[in-house]
Amino acid sequence: MGRTGQSQDEAASAAASNAQAQQLNLANTDEATYNSDLGTLKSGQNIGANPFATPAYLQNENTSAATAAGSTANAAKASIADTALRTGDNSASNLYAIKNNQRTAQQNANTALLQQHSTDYLNNLNYQQGLLGEDLGTAPTATNLYGSATSGLNSANSNLTHLGLASYGRLIR
């Protein structure tokens, strides 16, 4: 039978090897998921649901744009009507000015919506890249396991020696 210290070293080395193998399997699984999701993104698809394309979000955006356009058009209409009332000029050109203002307000609202959709597209890309980065969650922890145990029993003995020095201090001879 071997020495007790050597048996403990061998048991510790075996336990570390098992932990390394499990961690390596997790890291390999994460890497495979990452590569799969990367292929999905490269093909132009989303990994997760696009939070900027939900019906509730789009309805809110459209309602906001329509409300803004309506408010702008109504303010312009009121301004033209007030001017016509004050000046007494109530010609057909006022009607066309009101229609032109309403059309301009709607064009501005459409431009704002297009800009919002462009921003949402970029935000979704950032969101999908964040999801992609989460795939590698356990991979960095695998690197912590490949320190001393990879060089075998000599390294384990060295670790125990350092542990002894840290626990009892240097022996003075």
C-alpha positions as CSV (number, residue, x, y, z in Angstrom):
1,M,0.0,0.0,0.0
2,G,1.2,3.5,-0.9
3,R,1.9,6.3,1.5
4,T,-1.2,8.1,2.8
5,G,-0.1,11.5,1.3
6,Q,0.4,9.9,-2.1
7,S,-3.1,8.2,-1.9
8,Q,-4.6,11.6,-1.1
9,D,-2.7,13.2,-4.0
10,E,-4.0,10.5,-6.4
11,A,-7.6,10.9,-5.1
12,A,-7.4,14.7,-5.4
13,S,-5.9,14.4,-8.9
14,A,-8.7,12.0,-9.9
15,A,-11.4,14.3,-8.5
16,A,-9.9,17.2,-10.3
17,S,-9.7,15.2,-13.6
18,N,-13.5,14.4,-13.2
19,A,-14.3,18.0,-12.5
20,Q,-12.2,19.0,-15.6
21,A,-14.0,16.5,-17.8
22,Q,-17.4,17.7,-16.7
23,Q,-16.5,21.3,-17.2
24,L,-15.0,20.5,-20.6
25,N,-18.2,18.8,-21.6
26,L,-20.2,21.9,-20.6
27,A,-17.8,24.2,-22.4
28,N,-18.0,22.0,-25.5
29,T,-21.8,22.0,-25.4
30,D,-21.8,25.8,-25.0
31,E,-19.4,26.2,-27.9
32,A,-21.6,24.0,-30.1
33,T,-24.7,26.0,-29.1
34,Y,-22.7,29.2,-29.9
35,N,-21.7,28.0,-33.3
36,S,-25.2,26.9,-34.1
37,D,-26.7,30.2,-33.0
38,L,-24.0,32.1,-34.9
39,G,-25.0,30.2,-38.1
40,T,-28.6,31.2,-37.4
41,L,-27.7,34.9,-37.1
42,K,-25.5,34.7,-40.2
43,S,-28.5,33.3,-42.1
44,G,-30.5,36.4,-41.1
45,Q,-32.7,34.8,-38.5
46,N,-33.1,35.6,-34.9
47,I,-31.9,33.4,-32.0
48,G,-34.6,34.6,-29.7
49,A,-37.9,36.5,-30.2
50,N,-37.5,40.0,-31.5
51,P,-38.8,42.3,-28.7
52,F,-39.1,45.1,-31.1
53,A,-41.6,43.3,-33.4
54,T,-44.3,42.3,-30.8
55,P,-47.8,43.4,-31.7
56,A,-48.1,45.5,-28.5
57,Y,-44.8,47.3,-29.2
58,L,-45.7,48.1,-32.8
59,Q,-49.2,49.2,-31.8
60,N,-47.7,51.6,-29.3
61,E,-45.3,53.0,-31.9
62,N,-48.1,53.4,-34.5
63,T,-50.4,55.0,-31.9
64,S,-47.7,57.5,-30.9
65,A,-46.9,58.4,-34.5
66,A,-50.6,58.9,-35.3
67,T,-51.2,60.9,-32.2
68,A,-48.3,63.2,-33.0
69,A,-49.3,63.6,-36.6
70,G,-52.9,64.3,-35.6
71,S,-51.8,66.9,-33.1
72,T,-49.5,68.6,-35.6
73,A,-52.2,68.7,-38.2
74,N,-54.8,70.0,-35.8
75,A,-52.5,72.7,-34.6
76,A,-51.8,73.8,-38.1
77,K,-55.5,73.8,-39.0
78,A,-56.3,75.9,-36.0
79,S,-53.5,78.4,-36.8
80,I,-54.8,78.8,-40.4
81,A,-58.4,79.1,-39.3
82,D,-57.4,81.8,-36.7
83,T,-55.5,83.7,-39.3
84,A,-58.4,83.5,-41.7
85,L,-60.8,84.7,-39.0
86,R,-58.6,87.6,-38.0
87,T,-57.8,88.8,-41.5
88,G,-61.2,88.0,-43.0
89,D,-59.5,86.1,-45.8
90,N,-61.5,82.9,-46.0
91,S,-60.6,81.7,-49.5
92,A,-60.2,78.3,-51.0
93,S,-56.4,78.5,-50.5
94,N,-57.0,78.1,-46.8
95,L,-58.6,74.7,-47.4
96,Y,-55.6,73.6,-49.5
97,A,-53.2,75.0,-46.9
98,I,-54.9,72.9,-44.2
99,K,-54.8,69.8,-46.4
100,N,-51.1,70.4,-47.3
101,N,-50.3,70.8,-43.6
102,Q,-52.1,67.5,-42.8
103,R,-50.2,65.8,-45.6
104,T,-46.9,67.2,-44.3
105,A,-47.7,66.1,-40.8
106,Q,-48.4,62.5,-42.0
107,Q,-45.2,62.5,-44.0
108,N,-43.2,63.6,-40.9
109,A,-44.9,60.9,-38.9
110,N,-44.0,58.3,-41.5
111,T,-40.4,59.5,-41.5
112,A,-40.3,59.3,-37.7
113,L,-41.7,55.7,-37.9
114,L,-39.1,54.7,-40.4
115,Q,-36.3,56.1,-38.3
116,Q,-37.8,54.2,-35.3
117,H,-37.9,51.0,-37.2
118,S,-34.3,51.5,-38.2
119,T,-33.3,52.1,-34.6
120,D,-35.3,49.0,-33.5
121,Y,-33.5,46.9,-36.1
122,L,-30.1,47.9,-34.7
123,N,-31.4,47.4,-31.1
124,N,-32.6,43.9,-32.1
125,L,-29.1,43.1,-33.5
126,N,-27.5,44.2,-30.3
127,Y,-30.1,42.1,-28.4
128,Q,-29.4,39.0,-30.5
129,Q,-25.7,39.4,-30.1
130,G,-26.2,39.6,-26.3
131,L,-28.1,36.3,-26.5
132,L,-25.3,34.9,-28.5
133,G,-22.7,35.9,-25.9
134,E,-24.8,34.2,-23.2
135,D,-24.2,30.8,-25.0
136,L,-20.6,30.9,-23.7
137,G,-21.6,31.3,-20.1
138,T,-19.8,28.3,-18.7
139,A,-16.9,28.2,-21.1
140,P,-14.6,30.7,-19.3
141,T,-14.9,28.7,-16.1
142,A,-13.2,25.7,-17.8
143,T,-10.0,27.7,-18.1
144,N,-9.7,27.8,-14.3
145,L,-9.5,24.1,-14.1
146,Y,-6.5,23.7,-16.3
147,G,-3.9,25.0,-13.9
148,S,-1.9,22.7,-11.8
149,A,-3.7,19.4,-12.3
150,T,-2.8,19.0,-15.9
151,S,0.8,18.2,-15.2
152,G,-0.1,15.2,-13.1
153,L,1.1,13.9,-9.7
154,N,4.3,16.0,-9.5
155,S,2.2,19.1,-9.7
156,A,-0.2,17.8,-7.1
157,N,2.7,17.1,-4.8
158,S,4.0,20.6,-5.4
159,N,0.6,22.1,-4.6
160,L,0.6,20.2,-1.3
161,T,4.1,21.4,-0.5
162,H,3.0,25.0,-1.1
163,L,-0.1,24.3,1.0
164,G,2.1,23.1,3.8
165,L,4.4,26.2,3.5
166,A,1.3,28.4,3.6
167,S,-0.1,26.6,6.6
168,Y,3.0,26.1,8.7
169,G,5.5,28.6,7.3
170,R,9.0,27.8,6.1
171,L,10.9,25.4,8.2
172,I,14.2,26.9,9.5
173,R,17.1,24.5,9.3
